Amino acid sequence: MAKNAVVMEGIFYEINGIKILEDINLTIKENDFLAIIGPNGGGKSTLLKIIMGLLKPQKGTVKVFGHLPHESLHKIGYLPQITHFETDFPINVFETVLMGRYHGPLHNYSKDDEKSVLKSLQNVNMLDYKEQQIGELSGGQLQRVLIARALTREPQILLLDEPTASIDPQMQKNFYELLSKLRNEMAVVMVSHDIGVVSSYVETIACLNRRLFSHGPVETAKKGLEEAYKCPIDLIAHGIPHRVLREH
């Protein structure tokens, strides 16, 4: 039986009196592949930051592998939403990923750090590009490198915030297949707006718009999505041609 990776109970979070999250109860299992879906401003990125301990809720409890978030930070890999990346910075792929093993200004990188970088690059099929400058990579290749940087921490849960936002649609299929492979070694939690595509790959869907409208298998997500988006949704998963939004 799969153990719990994350347990959130009665989470409330607000800023200046404005409720961002309200009474969130969410359990994420080890090796789950979860998509958190909902409209802009619905609290999806905030939820990830609470799991990491970057934000502290006003009410409720969060446990990550049975401990407080800051005590389990070494078990979490994180890929934030990327709106801009300085690709002209003079650094290659290997050096970029090595930054994920940073131990502070008084500690040099070790042989184990370098081995972890090579393993992570191999996991995302980017080992052959280790000497290439990041400015020469495509959007999909860069995203793989940044995932490799998160993987060097050897996490037990990988959190991704809108990971396909800067990827060409033709590259997205390969990217989702990579995540499907990674979930054999860790839980994968992905914030996304791409309802139709992610439904073909993820195991479970959480529908979030300040409140959690549903959380469960893809096939049962339709009602929760309609409540979260406030409009009708047609959702057919697992590669069958589908229509995401019907006229409303």
C-alpha positions as CSV (number, residue, x, y, z in Angstrom):
1,M,0.0,0.0,0.0
2,A,1.4,3.4,-1.0
3,K,2.4,5.7,1.8
4,N,1.5,9.3,2.0
5,A,3.9,11.8,0.5
6,V,1.9,14.9,1.5
7,V,-1.0,15.4,3.9
8,M,-2.8,18.8,4.1
9,E,-5.6,19.2,6.6
10,G,-7.9,22.2,6.9
11,I,-5.5,24.6,5.1
12,F,-6.5,28.3,5.0
13,Y,-4.3,31.0,3.5
14,E,-5.1,34.6,2.9
15,I,-3.3,37.9,2.0
16,N,-4.6,41.2,3.3
17,G,-7.9,39.6,4.2
18,I,-8.4,38.1,0.8
19,K,-8.8,34.3,0.9
20,I,-6.4,32.5,-1.5
21,L,-7.0,28.9,-0.1
22,E,-10.0,27.8,1.9
23,D,-10.3,24.6,3.9
24,I,-8.0,22.5,1.7
25,N,-7.8,18.8,2.6
26,L,-5.4,17.0,0.2
27,T,-3.5,13.7,0.4
28,I,-0.8,12.9,-2.2
29,K,0.5,9.3,-2.3
30,E,4.0,8.2,-3.1
31,N,4.5,7.7,-6.8
32,D,1.3,9.5,-7.6
33,F,1.2,11.6,-10.8
34,L,-1.1,14.5,-9.9
35,A,-2.2,17.4,-12.0
36,I,-3.6,20.5,-10.1
37,I,-5.9,22.2,-12.4
38,G,-8.0,25.4,-12.1
39,P,-8.4,29.0,-13.3
40,N,-5.8,31.7,-12.9
41,G,-5.7,33.1,-9.4
42,G,-7.2,29.9,-8.0
43,G,-4.3,29.3,-5.6
44,K,-2.4,26.6,-7.4
45,S,1.1,28.1,-7.1
46,T,0.3,29.0,-3.5
47,L,-0.5,25.4,-2.7
48,L,2.9,24.3,-4.0
49,K,4.7,26.9,-1.9
50,I,2.9,25.8,1.2
51,I,4.0,22.2,0.5
52,M,7.6,23.4,0.4
53,G,7.2,25.5,3.5
54,L,7.9,28.8,1.6
55,L,4.5,30.0,2.8
56,K,2.8,29.2,6.1
57,P,-0.9,28.9,6.3
58,Q,-3.0,30.8,8.9
59,K,-4.8,27.6,9.7
60,G,-4.3,23.9,9.2
61,T,-1.5,21.4,9.1
62,V,0.9,20.2,6.4
63,K,3.0,17.1,6.7
64,V,5.5,16.0,4.0
65,F,6.6,12.4,4.5
66,G,5.4,12.7,8.0
67,H,7.3,15.8,8.9
68,L,6.9,19.6,8.7
69,P,7.7,21.0,5.2
70,H,10.9,22.7,6.2
71,E,12.1,19.4,7.7
72,S,11.5,17.6,4.5
73,L,12.8,20.2,2.0
74,H,15.7,17.9,1.0
75,K,13.1,15.4,-0.3
76,I,11.4,18.0,-2.6
77,G,12.4,18.9,-6.1
78,Y,10.9,22.1,-7.5
79,L,10.6,23.6,-10.9
80,P,9.0,27.1,-10.7
81,Q,7.0,28.7,-13.4
82,I,9.5,30.2,-15.9
83,T,8.5,33.5,-17.4
84,H,12.0,34.5,-18.3
85,F,15.4,32.8,-18.3
86,E,18.8,34.4,-19.1
87,T,19.9,32.0,-21.8
88,D,22.8,34.2,-22.8
89,F,24.5,33.6,-19.5
90,P,27.9,31.9,-20.2
91,I,27.2,28.5,-18.6
92,N,26.8,25.1,-20.0
93,V,24.3,22.3,-19.3
94,F,26.5,20.4,-16.8
95,E,27.2,23.6,-14.8
96,T,23.5,24.5,-14.8
97,V,22.5,21.2,-13.3
98,L,25.4,21.2,-10.8
99,M,23.9,24.3,-9.3
100,G,21.1,22.0,-7.9
101,R,23.8,20.5,-5.6
102,Y,24.8,23.8,-4.1
103,H,25.9,23.4,-0.5
104,G,26.7,27.0,0.4
105,P,29.7,29.3,-0.2
106,L,32.1,27.4,2.1
107,H,31.6,24.0,0.4
108,N,33.0,22.8,-2.9
109,Y,31.3,20.4,-5.2
110,S,32.3,16.7,-4.6
111,K,32.6,13.7,-6.9
112,D,29.3,12.5,-5.6
113,D,27.8,15.8,-6.8
114,E,29.2,15.3,-10.3
115,K,27.9,11.7,-10.4
116,S,24.5,12.9,-9.4
117,V,24.5,15.5,-12.2
118,L,25.4,12.9,-14.8
119,K,22.7,10.5,-13.6
120,S,20.1,13.3,-13.6
121,L,21.0,14.3,-17.2
122,Q,20.8,10.7,-18.3
123,N,17.4,10.4,-16.7
124,V,16.1,13.3,-18.8
125,N,17.9,12.2,-22.0
126,M,20.2,15.2,-22.0
127,L,23.6,13.6,-21.2
128,D,24.9,14.1,-24.7
129,Y,24.3,17.9,-24.3
130,K,26.3,18.3,-21.1
131,E,28.9,20.6,-22.6
132,Q,26.5,22.7,-24.7
133,Q,25.7,26.3,-23.7
134,I,22.2,26.7,-22.4
135,G,21.6,29.5,-24.9
136,E,21.8,27.0,-27.7
137,L,19.0,24.8,-26.3
138,S,15.4,24.7,-27.5
139,G,12.6,25.4,-25.0
140,G,11.9,21.7,-24.5
141,Q,15.6,20.9,-24.0
142,L,16.0,23.7,-21.5
143,Q,13.0,22.5,-19.5
144,R,14.6,19.0,-19.3
145,V,17.8,20.5,-18.0
146,L,16.0,22.4,-15.3
147,I,14.2,19.2,-14.3
148,A,17.6,17.5,-14.1
149,R,18.7,20.3,-11.8
150,A,15.8,19.5,-9.5
151,L,16.5,15.8,-9.7
152,T,20.1,16.2,-8.5
153,R,18.6,16.7,-5.0
154,E,17.4,13.1,-5.3
155,P,13.8,14.1,-4.3
156,Q,11.0,11.9,-3.3
157,I,8.4,14.3,-4.7
158,L,8.8,16.6,-7.7
159,L,6.7,19.8,-7.9
160,L,6.3,21.6,-11.2
161,D,4.5,24.9,-11.8
162,E,3.2,25.2,-15.4
163,P,6.1,23.2,-16.8
164,T,5.0,23.3,-20.4
165,A,4.3,27.0,-20.7
166,S,7.4,27.7,-22.7
167,I,7.6,24.4,-24.6
168,D,6.6,24.0,-28.3
169,P,3.4,21.9,-28.5
170,Q,5.3,19.3,-30.6
171,M,7.7,18.8,-27.6
172,Q,5.0,18.5,-25.0
173,K,4.2,14.8,-25.6
174,N,7.9,13.8,-25.0
175,F,7.9,16.0,-21.9
176,Y,4.8,14.3,-20.4
177,E,6.2,10.9,-21.2
178,L,9.4,11.9,-19.3
179,L,7.3,12.8,-16.3
180,S,5.4,9.5,-16.6
181,K,8.7,7.7,-16.3
182,L,9.9,9.8,-13.4
183,R,6.8,8.9,-11.3
184,N,8.2,5.4,-11.0
185,E,10.8,6.8,-8.7
186,M,8.9,9.7,-7.0
187,A,5.6,11.5,-6.7
188,V,5.1,14.1,-9.5
189,V,2.8,17.0,-8.8
190,M,2.1,19.4,-11.7
191,V,0.2,22.6,-11.9
192,S,-1.3,23.0,-15.4
193,H,-4.0,24.7,-17.5
194,D,-3.7,22.1,-20.2
195,I,-6.7,20.0,-19.2
196,G,-7.1,17.9,-22.3
197,V,-3.5,16.9,-22.6
198,V,-2.6,16.1,-19.0
199,S,-5.7,14.0,-18.6
200,S,-4.1,11.5,-21.0
201,Y,-1.0,11.1,-18.8
202,V,-1.7,11.8,-15.1
203,E,-3.0,9.4,-12.5
204,T,-5.2,11.8,-10.5
205,I,-6.5,15.4,-10.9
206,A,-7.2,18.0,-8.2
207,C,-9.6,20.7,-9.2
208,L,-8.7,23.9,-7.3
209,N,-10.3,27.3,-7.3
210,R,-9.6,28.7,-3.8
211,R,-11.4,25.6,-2.6
212,L,-10.7,22.0,-3.6
213,F,-13.7,20.9,-5.7
214,S,-12.5,17.3,-6.3
215,H,-9.5,15.1,-6.0
216,G,-9.4,11.7,-7.6
217,P,-8.9,9.6,-10.7
218,V,-9.1,11.4,-14.1
219,E,-12.4,9.7,-15.0
220,T,-14.2,11.2,-12.0
221,A,-12.7,14.8,-12.4
222,K,-15.3,16.2,-14.8
223,K,-17.8,17.4,-12.2
224,G,-15.1,19.0,-10.1
225,L,-13.6,20.8,-13.1
226,E,-17.0,22.2,-14.1
227,E,-17.5,23.6,-10.5
228,A,-14.0,25.0,-10.4
229,Y,-14.2,26.7,-13.9
230,K,-17.9,27.6,-13.6
231,C,-18.6,26.2,-17.0
232,P,-19.4,22.9,-18.7
233,I,-16.5,20.6,-19.6
234,D,-16.2,17.5,-21.8
235,L,-13.3,15.4,-20.7
236,I,-12.3,12.1,-22.3
237,A,-8.9,10.8,-21.1
238,H,-6.2,8.4,-22.3
239,G,-5.5,9.5,-25.8
240,I,-9.0,9.5,-27.2
241,P,-9.8,12.6,-29.3
242,H,-11.8,15.0,-27.1
243,R,-13.3,18.4,-26.7
244,V,-12.4,20.2,-23.5
245,L,-14.9,23.0,-23.4
246,R,-18.3,22.8,-25.1
247,E,-20.3,26.0,-25.9
248,H,-21.6,27.8,-22.8
